[in-house]
Amino acid sequence: MFVKICGLSTTQDVEAAVRAGADAVGFVLTGSPRRVSPEQARRLVAAVPEGVLSVAVFRDEPLDQVRRDARAAGVGAVQLHGEHPASAFAELRDLGLTLVRATSAAFAAGASCGDFGEDLLLLDSPVPGSGESWDWSALGEAPPSGRWMLAGGLAPANVAEAVALARPWGVDVSSGVEVRRGVKSPELIEEFLRRVRAAEQG
Ligand SMILES: O=C(O)c1ccccc1NCC(=O)[C@H](O)[C@H](O)COP(=O)(O)O
């Protein structure tokens, strides 16, 4: 199962996430207590080994800013919250970036990743990065097929239940591995990954 640890802001946290086995690490380049600048993100990306996806997170920024900041940060993927025209997605793919399309699960309940092509879908709570959970059963009996990540209020204590209920392709967490908002805990990161791997074993 694909695991993304998001909202990282120190090299130590990036190293902790990589050491714990994360498949992706996220850097928030939009309004947030976790925000880093594109230049800070580039220094963090330098600690991300080949095979681990570095993701820049945006919300409602204009396409030219997303393109500029993603290039400055040197990330391999952009995660877009908010509304964007299909042409924006196509332009970013043409730059060789992987797209993570974030949406409120309420909207996407039952949506198929087939609607999202090669992009990754992030089904999140209505307030991204809030640590708020939501009713995973809202996905109904037919969760999306394809490469989709479950997010929103996940933590070591609930991720096994969430995985069993929603059966996602991947999971994403930020608040649930912090000691306080914006301050990651290497121990919680490690525990989260351990619980995910145990849940995968069934
Ligand atoms: O993390 C943020 O502060 C943030 C701010 C604005 C837009 C997106 C943001 N995070 C996006 C993520 O991918 C989070 O990991 C995801 O929303 C889950 O967050 P959490 O419920 O805190 O685990």
The ligand as an SDF file (V2000), in Angstrom:
LIG
                    3D

 23 23  0  0  0  0  0  0  0  0999 V2000
   -1.4760   20.0130    5.4230 O   0  0  0  0  0  0  0  0  0  0  0  0
   -1.8980   21.1590    5.2520 C   0  0  0  0  0  0  0  0  0  0  0  0
   -1.6870   22.0840    6.0760 O   0  0  0  0  0  0  0  0  0  0  0  0
   -2.6640   21.5280    3.9960 C   0  0  0  0  0  0  0  0  0  0  0  0
   -3.0740   22.8470    3.8030 C   0  0  0  0  0  0  0  0  0  0  0  0
   -3.7830   23.1820    2.6430 C   0  0  0  0  0  0  0  0  0  0  0  0
   -4.0540   22.2130    1.6690 C   0  0  0  0  0  0  0  0  0  0  0  0
   -3.6340   20.8840    1.8480 C   0  0  0  0  0  0  0  0  0  0  0  0
   -2.9520   20.5340    3.0120 C   0  0  0  0  0  0  0  0  0  0  0  0
   -2.5600   19.2240    3.2330 N   0  0  0  0  0  0  0  0  0  0  0  0
   -2.8660   18.2290    2.2430 C   0  0  0  0  0  0  0  0  0  0  0  0
   -2.5490   16.8260    2.5980 C   0  0  0  0  0  0  0  0  0  0  0  0
   -2.1880   16.0370    1.7270 O   0  0  0  0  0  0  0  0  0  0  0  0
   -2.8360   16.3100    3.9930 C   0  0  0  0  0  0  0  0  0  0  0  0
   -1.9200   15.2760    4.2730 O   0  0  0  0  0  0  0  0  0  0  0  0
   -4.2520   15.7420    4.0100 C   0  0  0  0  0  0  0  0  0  0  0  0
   -5.1480   16.8180    3.8220 O   0  0  0  0  0  0  0  0  0  0  0  0
   -4.5560   15.0020    5.3060 C   0  0  0  0  0  0  0  0  0  0  0  0
   -4.3450   15.8760    6.3830 O   0  0  0  0  0  0  0  0  0  0  0  0
   -4.5880   15.3370    7.8920 P   0  0  0  0  0  0  0  0  0  0  0  0
   -6.0810   15.1860    8.0720 O   0  0  0  0  0  0  0  0  0  0  0  0
   -3.9850   16.4000    8.7560 O   0  0  0  0  0  0  0  0  0  0  0  0
   -3.8800   14.0150    8.0250 O   0  0  0  0  0  0  0  0  0  0  0  0
  1  2  2  0
  2  3  1  0
  2  4  1  0
  4  5  1  0
  4  9  2  0
  5  6  2  0
  6  7  1  0
  7  8  2  0
  8  9  1  0
  9 10  1  0
 10 11  1  0
 11 12  1  0
 12 13  2  0
 12 14  1  0
 14 15  1  0
 14 16  1  0
 16 17  1  0
 16 18  1  0
 18 19  1  0
 19 20  1  0
 20 21  2  0
 20 22  1  0
 20 23  1  0
M  END
$$$$
